[in-house]
Amino acid sequence: MNFEELLKQDKIQKIEKKEFDLALAERDLAASENNLKAGDYDWALSIAYNAVLQAGRALMFHFGYRPRGRDQHKTVFEFLEKAKIDDELTNYFNSIRKTRHIAVYDIAESVSETMAKETVEQANIFVQKIRTFVQKIRTEK
């Protein structure tokens, strides 16, 4: 995993490494499922997206980096892309980033039940993959 390009572009900066912690992601996964059950599909999708964002940030912190400047959400997904955890899910949530923006800032009730369910399911899968990725790295040391 090479993050030098992101450093050179000043999209990330080095920080003291932190213990890997998915508490925020797990909180958001639970909240997304609650919103899905309540029929609030915009927020179910938005919070599921946030769970993945928080897991990505936790991974960055674990490696000793943090996003900086503008477009920090986008930078987290660029970092996940470089980490090579799951290209398909990384691309999926990078596209959900745009859908979330519309749902949060532009058009209420723009997310269908089907899309919200899929996003919540995929968020659970992706957060678990990030967890497994870190566990694998720990056992290889």
N, C-alpha and C positions, 0 to 999 in steps of 0.2 A: 504494500500500500504506500503510494507515494502522494503526499499532499503538498509537495513543493510548488506546484503550479498555482494552487490556491493561495499559498503564502506569498508568492511573487505578485499575484494579482491583488494582494492586500484584502482578500475576502475572508481570510481567517488569520488568527494570531495565536501564538503559542502562549499557553498558560500552565500553571502548575497542574499536573494530572490529578484527577479526582476519582474517588471510588465510584465504580459503576453503580448507578441507582436508577431504577425504573419506577419509582414511586409515583412520579407525576404522570408518566405514561399509563400506569395501571389505574390511577384515579380517573384519567380521561377515558380509558376503555370502558370502565364501569358507567361513567356518566353518558357516554355515547349509547350504550345499550339501554340505559334508562330512558333517554330521549327517543330512541327508536320505538320502545314499547309504548311510550306516551303519544306516538304519532307525530312528533316534531322532527321531521326528516331533515330540514335544513341544519338544525343543531346537532342531530345525530351524526351527520356527515362531517360537519365542522369540528366536532369534538373528537371524532375518530381520526380525522386528519391531524388534529393537535396531539393525539396520543403518539402517532408516528413521529411527528416533529419533536416531541419531548424525548422520545427514545433515541432519535438521531442526535439530538443535543447531548444526551447522556453519553452516547458513544464518543462524540467529539471531545467532551470533557475528560473521559476516561483515557483518551489518547493524548490529552494535553493541548487541545485546541478549542477555540470558540469562534463563532462567526462574528464578523465585524462589518460596520458600515451599512450601506443600503442593501436591500434585498436579502436579509438574513435568512428568511425561510428558504429562498431559492438556494442559498449557499449551503444550507444543511443538506439539501438533496444532492447538490454537487459533491459534497463530502461523502454521502452514502453511495453515490455512484463510484467514486474512487475506492471506497472500501470494498466494493464488489460483493455485497451481501446477497442481493437479489436484484438484478437489473430490471426485470419485469415489474416487480413491486415498486422499485424506486421510480421508474417512469410513470407507473400508475398513480402514485401519490403526488408526483410532480404535476400531473395533469389535474388531480383532485385539488391541488393548491389553487388553481385558477377557478374551478367550480366553487370552491369554498369562498373565494373572494366575492364572487357574484352573489352567493347566498347571504353572506354577512353584510355586504355593503350596497348591493344594488337591487336585487329582486327577491322579495319574500316569497316563500313557498315555491322555490324554483327547483327543489330536489325531490325526485320521486321516491316512493317507498322502496322500490327495487334498487335504485342507486344507493340509497342510504343503507339498506341491508348489506349490499355487496361491499360498500366501503367499510362498514363496521367489521364485517367478517375478514376482509383483507387487512385491516389494521391489527386485528388480533393475531393474524398469521405473521405479519411483518414484525410486530413487536417481539413475538416469540423467536423469530429468526435472528433478530438483533441480540436477544438474550443468549441464544445458542451460540452465536458467533463469538461473543465475549467469553462464554464458558470454554469454548474450544481454544481460544487464544490463551486463556489462563492455564489450561492443562498442558499446552505445548511448551510453556515456559519451564 
